Amino acid sequence: MADDVEFLPGDGPASGISITLTAGTLQAIRERVGKRGVSTYLERAAQRQIEWDNLDELIADFEKVHGPADPAAVAVKRARLAGDAPGQGAAA
């Protein structure tokens, strides 16, 4: 693979690498996906981690400009996302 070509996470040709995992982690993955699903599982996990890292960077940039988020406002929005906001309950 050429080093000067940039791909987004999940794009481009597959490339084999060697990784080291603890026995317990590998066992847990194999119990979920079987021996032949480990690579796909790890690819998806890596993509999710990259998304979280990008989100953390975005939040840090926002906080540099606007200061930290108001904890009360965050709690209200978190409750809305979880469906716990007033008026969001199940219909009677």
C-alpha angles and dihedrals in degrees: 000000000000114000093216095062116089122208130187117238108284094021132100133038121321116259126194121230136168118243135178122224131174114258092246094053093048091047092051091050093048091049089056101041109011126240095295095052099057097096094049091046092051092045091054092045091051091049091052091049091051089051090051091047090050090049091050089052091049092050091048091051091048092050091051089059102033105021126241120327118261106259092217092053090048090051091052093049092045089053091050091051091049092047092245098117119116110276092021096097127111118289114260 
